[in-house]
């Protein structure tokens, strides 16, 4: 079977371009993480979570759904399954909220780095919109859930920021803003002198929440 070298070269060039674009956008918001020893979590230091006894090896439990991990995502998933009438069990190897949830920043956001311009470019407007809508609905769900259950967690609306101190990276923030606007996510591009002694540009997503 013959290979079309021209098409293969074009495909390779396209892949290289996409990888460079991804790497470039990641560099705007990320630095190489520093090694550190985790300190005591704010949540475990201020909240008392009851310890649950481990299941005995000889015990046999039959359920319709098993959720692995008792962090926020796992517990909420199990709760929603139970609300739909699905008999569910949550399995956790350590303590409730002892994994990712233990060191969470507790922000509820649809802003995950420079993502929406890339989603539109790589997957098209419809797929990008589905992702955006799912994230926005999740934020609305948390607001409603906290209110209905009268959960005292100090939930409040806060903007989420992407920012850069490099002028040559501002264009990427502007493109992300345009993409977010197309997808119906409130945002704005700001220039601020408060971030540092140097110029700084920020892209806040307005309708966010934090615990």
BELZI-V290457 format. One record per pair of residues at least 12 apart in sequence whose C-alpha atoms are under 7 Angstrom apart, sorted by the first residue. I is the first residue (numbers start at 1). GAP is how many residues later the second one is. If there is no record, write none. Layout:
# BELZI-V290457
i->(I:I)
gap->(GAP:GAP)
This chain:
# BELZI-V290457
i->(25:28:28:29:29:29:41:41:43:44:51:63:63:63:64:64:64:65:65:65:65:66:66:66:67:67:67:68:68:68:69:69:69:70:70:70:70:70:71:71:71:71:72:72:78:106:106:107:107:107:108:108:108:108:109:109:109:110:110:110:111:111:113:114:116:116:116:116:117:117:117:129:132:153:154:155:155:155:156:156:156:157:157:157:157:158:158:158:159:159:159:159:159:160:160:160:160:161:161:161:161:162:162:162:163:163:163:164:164:164:165:165:165:170:173:174:177:186:186:186:187:187:187:187:188:188:189:189:189:190:190)
gap->(89:136:141:84:134:135:61:62:59:58:44:24:25:26:22:23:24:21:22:23:24:22:23:24:22:23:24:22:23:24:21:22:23:20:21:22:26:27:25:26:28:30:25:29:12:104:105:102:103:104:31:100:101:102:30:99:100:22:25:26:49:94:49:62:12:60:63:64:58:59:62:54:51:58:57:54:55:56:53:54:55:50:51:52:53:50:51:52:45:46:47:48:49:44:45:46:48:41:42:43:44:40:41:42:38:39:40:36:37:38:34:35:36:31:30:15:12:19:20:21:16:17:18:19:15:16:13:14:15:12:13)
